[in-house]
Amino acid sequence: MVIRNKSRLVARGYRQEEGIDFEESFAPVARMEAIRIFLAYAAHKSFTVFQMDVKTAFLHGTYGLKQAPRAWYDELSMFLLQNHFFKGTIDPTLFIRRFDDDILVVQVYVDDIIFGSTHPRYTQPFSDLMKSRFEMSMMGEMTFFLGLQVNQSLCGIFINQSNYVLEILKKYGMESCDPVVTPMEIKDKLDLDQNGTPVDATKYHSMIGALMYLTSSRPDIVHATCLCARYQAKPTEKHLKEVKKIFRYLWGTVNTGLWYTKDSGFELTGFSEADYAGFKYTLKSTSGGAQFLGEKLSSTHFYWLSHSEIVDIEKVAVCSSLRVPNNKCALIKSRAKEIH
């Protein structure tokens, strides 16, 4: 049975040439650390985060053009700026409106929007404002966003990906494995294992990718996952065993996540660590760090640096633990300052 007939005028975007008909075709998206900062600020200020979705967002640009995603972002951005919001200088997906001692913050991920205010009287008018211009689907309090399960309570905000953990455990046949208490061995470090038995590289890549996505709410597996990711060119049974160990660890910690308490501060604190040419085959030093806003983890990083990039190997630990994390802290501080 036909409910209604529809027709749509579609532009012939396939005839467009980059640099002539368009420059940028993408819609800016919020980084995961920006989402965590947003939720950390909501917990700090004790306000509820709400979620909405724009129906057929790309139709607000010329449908069929390669720059339709960008046209949608420009349309939304212009509308919010005309209604007394200002855009973040570091994060173009963050929009803020101030009301004397209160603030309304909006974070955009293409057509998914989360928002909240330090005073509840400003949330409903914003919802009505969006509905007056776009066809919106209101989803109430934020509970699930970009794969993150978000539980908002009177005590704070809890973020985890337990459903995703169960999904990937089942996908790779690890749902009945024996759990372990750590994600990696401390004594035996991974190496190239050039004489080892090769394994299916496609499956190995897929498992690493699944774990990388999980690090959005599981900083406890970042180091182990990144270490295993070094060997994606020629993975062996030894490497696969270590990846499976991470999955065994996840089976025992399915419900682990990030807890953002409401009564903690919002001061930026950074921690970092580096080893000394710990990778014996290439003399690469490994460094990592974490940045907190109060007691709320906002960002983690992990990288390695070869001695050819820093002439004096004795300075690797100093440079990798101080210089790069300081740059990361400066970026986090700038993001947090915009919203705070």
JOTALIN-V577528 format. One record per pair of residues at least 12 apart in sequence whose ideal C-beta (glycine too) atoms are under 7 Angstrom apart, sorted by the first residue. I is the first residue (numbers start at 1). J is the second residue. If there is no record, write none. Layout:
BEGIN
I:J
I:J
END
This chain:
BEGIN
8:63
10:63
10:64
11:62
11:63
11:64
11:65
12:64
13:64
13:65
13:66
16:65
16:66
22:66
22:67
24:67
24:70
25:66
25:67
25:69
25:70
26:69
26:70
27:69
27:70
27:72
27:73
27:110
28:73
28:92
28:93
29:93
29:109
29:110
30:91
30:93
30:107
30:108
30:109
32:216
33:298
33:299
34:91
34:93
34:94
34:107
34:335
35:107
35:146
36:298
37:293
37:298
37:335
37:336
37:339
38:105
38:107
38:114
38:339
39:150
39:157
39:159
39:260
40:260
40:293
40:296
40:298
41:266
41:339
41:340
42:116
42:157
43:156
43:157
43:260
43:261
43:262
43:296
44:266
44:294
45:118
46:262
47:116
47:117
47:118
48:116
48:141
48:152
49:114
49:116
49:142
49:152
50:114
50:115
50:116
50:123
50:140
50:141
50:142
51:114
51:139
51:142
51:145
52:113
52:127
52:130
52:136
52:137
52:138
52:139
53:111
53:112
53:137
53:139
54:111
54:134
54:136
55:135
55:136
55:137
56:135
57:72
57:110
57:111
58:72
60:72
60:75
61:75
69:110
76:108
79:133
80:95
83:129
84:97
85:97
88:338
89:338
90:334
90:335
90:338
91:335
91:338
93:107
93:108
93:109
94:107
94:338
94:339
96:339
99:122
102:117
102:118
102:119
102:122
103:117
103:118
104:117
104:122
104:126
105:339
109:146
112:145
114:142
114:145
147:161
147:164
147:213
147:216
148:161
148:216
148:217
149:161
149:162
149:163
155:261
155:262
156:259
156:260
156:261
156:262
157:260
158:257
158:259
159:217
159:257
159:258
160:217
160:255
160:256
160:257
161:214
161:216
161:217
162:254
162:255
164:214
165:214
165:250
165:254
166:254
168:210
169:247
169:250
169:251
172:207
172:247
174:244
174:247
174:248
174:251
177:247
177:248
177:251
178:248
179:248
179:251
179:252
180:245
180:248
180:249
180:252
181:252
182:249
183:220
183:221
183:224
183:245
183:246
183:249
184:224
184:227
184:242
184:245
190:227
190:231
190:239
190:242
191:281
192:231
192:281
193:236
193:238
193:239
196:236
196:237
196:238
197:236
197:237
198:234
198:236
199:235
199:236
199:237
199:240
201:235
204:232
204:235
204:239
204:240
204:243
205:232
207:243
208:225
208:228
208:229
208:232
208:243
211:225
211:246
212:225
217:257
217:258
218:256
219:290
219:297
219:300
220:256
221:246
222:300
222:302
223:288
223:302
224:246
225:246
226:302
228:242
228:243
258:297
260:296
261:295
264:294
264:295
264:296
265:294
266:293
266:294
266:336
266:340
267:294
268:291
268:293
268:329
268:332
268:333
268:336
269:292
270:289
270:291
270:325
270:329
271:289
271:290
272:287
272:288
272:289
272:321
272:325
273:287
273:288
273:321
274:286
274:287
274:316
274:317
274:320
274:321
276:317
277:307
277:313
277:316
279:304
282:306
283:306
283:307
283:313
284:304
284:305
284:306
285:304
285:305
285:316
285:317
285:320
286:304
287:303
287:305
287:320
287:321
288:301
288:302
289:301
289:325
289:328
291:328
291:329
291:332
293:336
298:332
299:328
299:332
301:328
305:320
END
